[in-house]
Amino acid sequence: MEFIYSHPVEILIERADSPMSISTMDQKRYFQVTGLYADKTTADLTQSSRTKYVSSAPGVATVDARGVVTPVAPGVGKIMVIYGDLKHDVALRVRASER
């Protein structure tokens, strides 16, 4: 008998039900998304495979699948956080560097 070893596998188990609402807390360049469920519990949905991030102004700032925002040029827009049928818009403003 021969044993084979591998790196551990991490599996994220998500709730089967959908939250009633979502909210965000922006941390300068990334978002933390929290879902509020009917039973009044909350869950961190930031890295959920169901959470999508969309920039309305990619010429101002882009956002990746993990919610990390990258400024591109001065301007305004919004980041849309989408989880199923729920949508939460966050105002976006990129200012010019004062150097």
CNS distance restraints for C-alpha pairs under 8 A (distance, minus, plus):
assign (resid  14 and name CA) (resid  48 and name CA) 7.52 0.50 0.50
assign (resid  18 and name CA) (resid  37 and name CA) 7.03 0.50 0.50
assign (resid  18 and name CA) (resid  84 and name CA) 7.87 0.50 0.50
assign (resid  19 and name CA) (resid  35 and name CA) 5.35 0.50 0.50
assign (resid  19 and name CA) (resid  36 and name CA) 5.24 0.50 0.50
assign (resid  19 and name CA) (resid  37 and name CA) 4.32 0.50 0.50
assign (resid  19 and name CA) (resid  38 and name CA) 6.90 0.50 0.50
assign (resid  20 and name CA) (resid  35 and name CA) 7.29 0.50 0.50
assign (resid  20 and name CA) (resid  36 and name CA) 5.74 0.50 0.50
assign (resid  20 and name CA) (resid  37 and name CA) 5.26 0.50 0.50
assign (resid  20 and name CA) (resid  38 and name CA) 6.17 0.50 0.50
assign (resid  21 and name CA) (resid  35 and name CA) 5.82 0.50 0.50
assign (resid  21 and name CA) (resid  36 and name CA) 5.39 0.50 0.50
assign (resid  21 and name CA) (resid  37 and name CA) 7.25 0.50 0.50
assign (resid  21 and name CA) (resid  86 and name CA) 6.66 0.50 0.50
assign (resid  22 and name CA) (resid  33 and name CA) 6.72 0.50 0.50
assign (resid  22 and name CA) (resid  34 and name CA) 5.57 0.50 0.50
assign (resid  22 and name CA) (resid  35 and name CA) 4.45 0.50 0.50
assign (resid  22 and name CA) (resid  36 and name CA) 6.21 0.50 0.50
assign (resid  22 and name CA) (resid  83 and name CA) 7.77 0.50 0.50
assign (resid  22 and name CA) (resid  86 and name CA) 7.02 0.50 0.50
assign (resid  22 and name CA) (resid  87 and name CA) 7.57 0.50 0.50
assign (resid  22 and name CA) (resid  88 and name CA) 6.84 0.50 0.50
assign (resid  23 and name CA) (resid  33 and name CA) 5.76 0.50 0.50
assign (resid  23 and name CA) (resid  34 and name CA) 5.41 0.50 0.50
assign (resid  23 and name CA) (resid  35 and name CA) 6.63 0.50 0.50
assign (resid  23 and name CA) (resid  88 and name CA) 6.76 0.50 0.50
assign (resid  24 and name CA) (resid  31 and name CA) 6.25 0.50 0.50
assign (resid  24 and name CA) (resid  32 and name CA) 5.49 0.50 0.50
assign (resid  24 and name CA) (resid  33 and name CA) 4.59 0.50 0.50
assign (resid  24 and name CA) (resid  34 and name CA) 6.31 0.50 0.50
assign (resid  24 and name CA) (resid  88 and name CA) 7.79 0.50 0.50
assign (resid  25 and name CA) (resid  31 and name CA) 5.80 0.50 0.50
assign (resid  25 and name CA) (resid  32 and name CA) 5.23 0.50 0.50
assign (resid  25 and name CA) (resid  33 and name CA) 6.71 0.50 0.50
assign (resid  26 and name CA) (resid  30 and name CA) 5.93 0.50 0.50
assign (resid  26 and name CA) (resid  31 and name CA) 4.58 0.50 0.50
assign (resid  26 and name CA) (resid  32 and name CA) 6.37 0.50 0.50
assign (resid  27 and name CA) (resid  31 and name CA) 5.98 0.50 0.50
assign (resid  27 and name CA) (resid  32 and name CA) 7.53 0.50 0.50
assign (resid  29 and name CA) (resid  68 and name CA) 5.77 0.50 0.50
assign (resid  29 and name CA) (resid  69 and name CA) 4.89 0.50 0.50
assign (resid  29 and name CA) (resid  70 and name CA) 6.85 0.50 0.50
assign (resid  30 and name CA) (resid  67 and name CA) 5.34 0.50 0.50
assign (resid  30 and name CA) (resid  68 and name CA) 4.27 0.50 0.50
assign (resid  30 and name CA) (resid  69 and name CA) 5.58 0.50 0.50
assign (resid  31 and name CA) (resid  46 and name CA) 7.07 0.50 0.50
assign (resid  31 and name CA) (resid  67 and name CA) 5.43 0.50 0.50
assign (resid  31 and name CA) (resid  68 and name CA) 6.82 0.50 0.50
assign (resid  32 and name CA) (resid  44 and name CA) 7.38 0.50 0.50
assign (resid  32 and name CA) (resid  45 and name CA) 7.62 0.50 0.50
assign (resid  32 and name CA) (resid  46 and name CA) 5.28 0.50 0.50
assign (resid  32 and name CA) (resid  67 and name CA) 7.86 0.50 0.50
assign (resid  33 and name CA) (resid  44 and name CA) 5.96 0.50 0.50
assign (resid  33 and name CA) (resid  45 and name CA) 5.19 0.50 0.50
assign (resid  33 and name CA) (resid  46 and name CA) 4.62 0.50 0.50
assign (resid  34 and name CA) (resid  42 and name CA) 6.48 0.50 0.50
assign (resid  34 and name CA) (resid  43 and name CA) 5.62 0.50 0.50
assign (resid  34 and name CA) (resid  44 and name CA) 4.69 0.50 0.50
assign (resid  34 and name CA) (resid  45 and name CA) 5.47 0.50 0.50
assign (resid  34 and name CA) (resid  46 and name CA) 7.06 0.50 0.50
assign (resid  35 and name CA) (resid  42 and name CA) 5.37 0.50 0.50
assign (resid  35 and name CA) (resid  43 and name CA) 5.29 0.50 0.50
assign (resid  35 and name CA) (resid  44 and name CA) 6.47 0.50 0.50
assign (resid  35 and name CA) (resid  45 and name CA) 6.32 0.50 0.50
assign (resid  36 and name CA) (resid  40 and name CA) 6.30 0.50 0.50
assign (resid  36 and name CA) (resid  41 and name CA) 6.02 0.50 0.50
assign (resid  36 and name CA) (resid  42 and name CA) 4.63 0.50 0.50
assign (resid  36 and name CA) (resid  43 and name CA) 6.90 0.50 0.50
assign (resid  37 and name CA) (resid  41 and name CA) 5.51 0.50 0.50
assign (resid  37 and name CA) (resid  42 and name CA) 6.07 0.50 0.50
assign (resid  45 and name CA) (resid  51 and name CA) 6.72 0.50 0.50
assign (resid  46 and name CA) (resid  51 and name CA) 6.79 0.50 0.50
assign (resid  46 and name CA) (resid  66 and name CA) 7.14 0.50 0.50
assign (resid  46 and name CA) (resid  67 and name CA) 7.28 0.50 0.50
assign (resid  47 and name CA) (resid  51 and name CA) 6.97 0.50 0.50
assign (resid  47 and name CA) (resid  66 and name CA) 6.10 0.50 0.50
assign (resid  50 and name CA) (resid  83 and name CA) 5.67 0.50 0.50
assign (resid  50 and name CA) (resid  84 and name CA) 6.63 0.50 0.50
assign (resid  51 and name CA) (resid  81 and name CA) 6.99 0.50 0.50
assign (resid  51 and name CA) (resid  82 and name CA) 5.69 0.50 0.50
assign (resid  51 and name CA) (resid  83 and name CA) 4.68 0.50 0.50
assign (resid  51 and name CA) (resid  84 and name CA) 7.54 0.50 0.50
assign (resid  52 and name CA) (resid  65 and name CA) 6.46 0.50 0.50
assign (resid  52 and name CA) (resid  81 and name CA) 5.83 0.50 0.50
assign (resid  52 and name CA) (resid  82 and name CA) 5.01 0.50 0.50
assign (resid  52 and name CA) (resid  83 and name CA) 6.38 0.50 0.50
assign (resid  53 and name CA) (resid  63 and name CA) 6.43 0.50 0.50
assign (resid  53 and name CA) (resid  64 and name CA) 6.86 0.50 0.50
assign (resid  53 and name CA) (resid  65 and name CA) 6.23 0.50 0.50
assign (resid  53 and name CA) (resid  66 and name CA) 7.83 0.50 0.50
assign (resid  53 and name CA) (resid  67 and name CA) 6.07 0.50 0.50
assign (resid  53 and name CA) (resid  79 and name CA) 6.77 0.50 0.50
assign (resid  53 and name CA) (resid  80 and name CA) 5.69 0.50 0.50
assign (resid  53 and name CA) (resid  81 and name CA) 4.78 0.50 0.50
assign (resid  53 and name CA) (resid  82 and name CA) 6.31 0.50 0.50
assign (resid  54 and name CA) (resid  62 and name CA) 7.90 0.50 0.50
assign (resid  54 and name CA) (resid  63 and name CA) 6.43 0.50 0.50
assign (resid  54 and name CA) (resid  79 and name CA) 5.62 0.50 0.50
assign (resid  54 and name CA) (resid  80 and name CA) 5.05 0.50 0.50
assign (resid  54 and name CA) (resid  81 and name CA) 6.64 0.50 0.50
assign (resid  55 and name CA) (resid  61 and name CA) 6.87 0.50 0.50
assign (resid  55 and name CA) (resid  62 and name CA) 5.81 0.50 0.50
assign (resid  55 and name CA) (resid  63 and name CA) 6.11 0.50 0.50
assign (resid  55 and name CA) (resid  77 and name CA) 7.44 0.50 0.50
assign (resid  55 and name CA) (resid  78 and name CA) 6.04 0.50 0.50
assign (resid  55 and name CA) (resid  79 and name CA) 4.58 0.50 0.50
assign (resid  55 and name CA) (resid  80 and name CA) 6.30 0.50 0.50
assign (resid  56 and name CA) (resid  77 and name CA) 5.73 0.50 0.50
assign (resid  56 and name CA) (resid  78 and name CA) 5.43 0.50 0.50
assign (resid  56 and name CA) (resid  79 and name CA) 6.21 0.50 0.50
assign (resid  56 and name CA) (resid  80 and name CA) 7.38 0.50 0.50
assign (resid  57 and name CA) (resid  61 and name CA) 6.31 0.50 0.50
assign (resid  57 and name CA) (resid  62 and name CA) 7.52 0.50 0.50
assign (resid  57 and name CA) (resid  76 and name CA) 7.39 0.50 0.50
assign (resid  57 and name CA) (resid  77 and name CA) 5.28 0.50 0.50
assign (resid  57 and name CA) (resid  78 and name CA) 6.95 0.50 0.50
assign (resid  58 and name CA) (resid  62 and name CA) 4.91 0.50 0.50
assign (resid  58 and name CA) (resid  72 and name CA) 7.66 0.50 0.50
assign (resid  59 and name CA) (resid  72 and name CA) 6.13 0.50 0.50
assign (resid  59 and name CA) (resid  73 and name CA) 6.56 0.50 0.50
assign (resid  60 and name CA) (resid  71 and name CA) 6.13 0.50 0.50
assign (resid  60 and name CA) (resid  72 and name CA) 4.95 0.50 0.50
assign (resid  60 and name CA) (resid  73 and name CA) 4.74 0.50 0.50
assign (resid  60 and name CA) (resid  74 and name CA) 6.01 0.50 0.50
assign (resid  60 and name CA) (resid  75 and name CA) 5.55 0.50 0.50
assign (resid  60 and name CA) (resid  76 and name CA) 6.70 0.50 0.50
assign (resid  60 and name CA) (resid  77 and name CA) 7.26 0.50 0.50
assign (resid  60 and name CA) (resid  94 and name CA) 6.76 0.50 0.50
assign (resid  61 and name CA) (resid  69 and name CA) 6.56 0.50 0.50
assign (resid  61 and name CA) (resid  70 and name CA) 5.40 0.50 0.50
assign (resid  61 and name CA) (resid  71 and name CA) 4.22 0.50 0.50
assign (resid  61 and name CA) (resid  72 and name CA) 4.92 0.50 0.50
assign (resid  61 and name CA) (resid  73 and name CA) 6.97 0.50 0.50
assign (resid  61 and name CA) (resid  94 and name CA) 7.52 0.50 0.50
assign (resid  62 and name CA) (resid  69 and name CA) 5.67 0.50 0.50
assign (resid  62 and name CA) (resid  70 and name CA) 5.24 0.50 0.50
assign (resid  62 and name CA) (resid  71 and name CA) 6.56 0.50 0.50
assign (resid  62 and name CA) (resid  72 and name CA) 7.20 0.50 0.50
assign (resid  63 and name CA) (resid  67 and name CA) 5.80 0.50 0.50
assign (resid  63 and name CA) (resid  68 and name CA) 5.39 0.50 0.50
assign (resid  63 and name CA) (resid  69 and name CA) 4.35 0.50 0.50
assign (resid  63 and name CA) (resid  70 and name CA) 6.22 0.50 0.50
assign (resid  63 and name CA) (resid  79 and name CA) 7.67 0.50 0.50
assign (resid  64 and name CA) (resid  68 and name CA) 5.48 0.50 0.50
assign (resid  64 and name CA) (resid  69 and name CA) 6.75 0.50 0.50
assign (resid  71 and name CA) (resid  94 and name CA) 6.50 0.50 0.50
assign (resid  73 and name CA) (resid  94 and name CA) 6.69 0.50 0.50
assign (resid  73 and name CA) (resid  95 and name CA) 7.78 0.50 0.50
assign (resid  73 and name CA) (resid  96 and name CA) 7.41 0.50 0.50
assign (resid  74 and name CA) (resid  93 and name CA) 7.39 0.50 0.50
assign (resid  74 and name CA) (resid  94 and name CA) 4.69 0.50 0.50
assign (resid  74 and name CA) (resid  95 and name CA) 4.89 0.50 0.50
assign (resid  74 and name CA) (resid  96 and name CA) 5.38 0.50 0.50
assign (resid  75 and name CA) (resid  93 and name CA) 5.82 0.50 0.50
assign (resid  75 and name CA) (resid  94 and name CA) 5.29 0.50 0.50
assign (resid  75 and name CA) (resid  95 and name CA) 6.74 0.50 0.50
assign (resid  76 and name CA) (resid  91 and name CA) 7.67 0.50 0.50
assign (resid  76 and name CA) (resid  92 and name CA) 5.45 0.50 0.50
assign (resid  76 and name CA) (resid  93 and name CA) 4.41 0.50 0.50
assign (resid  76 and name CA) (resid  94 and name CA) 6.33 0.50 0.50
assign (resid  77 and name CA) (resid  91 and name CA) 6.23 0.50 0.50
assign (resid  77 and name CA) (resid  92 and name CA) 4.97 0.50 0.50
assign (resid  77 and name CA) (resid  93 and name CA) 6.53 0.50 0.50
assign (resid  78 and name CA) (resid  89 and name CA) 6.35 0.50 0.50
assign (resid  78 and name CA) (resid  90 and name CA) 5.38 0.50 0.50
assign (resid  78 and name CA) (resid  91 and name CA) 4.47 0.50 0.50
assign (resid  78 and name CA) (resid  92 and name CA) 4.69 0.50 0.50
assign (resid  79 and name CA) (resid  89 and name CA) 5.82 0.50 0.50
assign (resid  79 and name CA) (resid  90 and name CA) 5.21 0.50 0.50
assign (resid  79 and name CA) (resid  91 and name CA) 6.58 0.50 0.50
assign (resid  79 and name CA) (resid  92 and name CA) 6.59 0.50 0.50
assign (resid  80 and name CA) (resid  87 and name CA) 6.70 0.50 0.50
assign (resid  80 and name CA) (resid  88 and name CA) 5.80 0.50 0.50
assign (resid  80 and name CA) (resid  89 and name CA) 4.57 0.50 0.50
assign (resid  80 and name CA) (resid  90 and name CA) 6.39 0.50 0.50
assign (resid  81 and name CA) (resid  87 and name CA) 5.68 0.50 0.50
assign (resid  81 and name CA) (resid  88 and name CA) 5.12 0.50 0.50
assign (resid  81 and name CA) (resid  89 and name CA) 6.26 0.50 0.50
assign (resid  81 and name CA) (resid  90 and name CA) 7.86 0.50 0.50
assign (resid  82 and name CA) (resid  86 and name CA) 5.77 0.50 0.50
assign (resid  82 and name CA) (resid  87 and name CA) 4.52 0.50 0.50
assign (resid  82 and name CA) (resid  88 and name CA) 6.50 0.50 0.50
assign (resid  83 and name CA) (resid  87 and name CA) 6.45 0.50 0.50
